[in-house]
Amino acid sequence: MGNKNNKQFPVLIDKISAKFAQQQDPTAELDKVWKMFDKDNNQVLKGDEIESFLLELFKLTHQSEDQPDTDSLNESKKYILSLFDLDHDNTISKFVCY
C-alpha cells in the first residue's frame, strides 16, 4: 500500500460511505458486506476479519493481485479502528456502522 495509498485510505472510506448513503436500503447493503467478513457471526469485526476487509478493499481499488506490505496494512487497520472502534477494544461493532 505504501504511504501514498495510506493517505488515500480516508478518501476511500468517504467514497464507500457515500455509496452506502445512495442505496435505497443502506442497512441491507451493510448487512451483505458485513456477512462477508464477520466469519464467526458475532456482530463484531476483529483482527483477521478487519485485515480481510482491508485486503479486499486494496484488491478492489488497485485491481491487482499485489498485497500491501505488513506496515501499510497495520497503518490502515489503525486508521479504520480510529474511526469505528469507539470503545477502544480493537474491534468494530456492526452497530457502530449504522
C-alpha positions in Angstrom: 0.0 0.0 0.0 2.8 2.4 0.8 2.5 6.0 2.1 0.6 7.3 -0.9 -2.1 4.7 -0.6 -2.4 5.2 3.2 -3.2 8.8 2.5 -5.9 7.7 0.0 -7.5 5.4 2.6 -9.6 8.2 4.2 -10.9 9.2 0.7 -11.8 5.5 0.1 -13.8 5.3 3.3 -15.6 8.5 2.3 -16.4 7.1 -1.1 -17.7 3.9 0.5 -19.9 5.8 2.9 -21.3 7.9 0.1 -22.1 4.8 -1.9 -24.0 3.3 1.0 -25.9 6.5 1.6 -27.1 6.4 -2.0 -28.6 2.9 -1.6 -32.4 2.6 -1.2 -31.7 0.4 1.8 -28.2 1.1 3.1 -28.8 -1.2 6.1 -29.4 -4.2 3.8 -26.3 -3.4 1.8 -24.2 -3.1 5.0 -25.6 -6.5 6.2 -24.5 -8.1 2.9 -21.0 -6.7 3.2 -20.8 -7.4 7.0 -21.7 -11.1 6.5 -18.7 -11.5 4.1 -16.2 -10.6 6.8 -17.8 -11.4 10.1 -16.8 -15.1 10.0 -18.0 -16.0 13.5 -21.3 -14.1 13.2 -20.7 -12.2 16.5 -21.6 -8.8 15.0 -18.0 -7.6 15.6 -15.1 -7.4 13.2 -11.7 -8.1 14.9 -8.1 -9.0 14.0 -8.1 -11.1 10.9 -11.6 -10.1 9.9 -10.6 -6.4 9.7 -7.5 -7.4 7.8 -9.6 -9.4 5.3 -11.8 -6.4 4.8 -8.8 -4.1 4.2 -7.2 -6.6 1.8 -10.4 -6.8 -0.2 -10.6 -3.0 -0.4 -7.0 -3.0 -1.6 -7.8 -5.5 -4.3 -10.9 -3.6 -5.4 -9.1 -0.3 -5.6 -5.9 -1.4 -7.1 -7.2 -4.2 -9.4 -4.1 -6.2 -8.8 -3.0 -9.4 -7.1 -0.3 -7.4 -5.2 -0.6 -7.4 -1.5 0.1 -4.4 0.7 3.2 -4.7 3.0 2.6 -5.5 6.6 3.4 -2.0 7.8 0.9 -0.4 5.4 -1.8 -3.0 6.4 -1.2 -2.2 10.1 -1.4 1.5 9.5 -4.6 1.1 7.6 -6.0 -1.1 10.4 -5.1 1.6 13.0 -6.9 4.2 10.8 -10.1 2.3 10.4 -10.1 1.4 14.1 -9.6 5.1 14.9 -12.9 5.8 13.0 -15.1 2.9 14.2 -13.6 1.4 17.4 -15.5 3.7 19.9 -14.7 1.6 23.0 -11.0 1.1 22.0 -11.1 -2.7 22.2 -9.6 -3.2 18.7 -12.9 -4.3 17.3 -15.6 -2.8 15.1 -19.1 -3.4 16.2 -21.7 -3.7 13.4 -24.0 -1.3 15.3 -21.4 1.5 15.2 -21.6 1.4 11.4 -25.4 2.1 11.2 
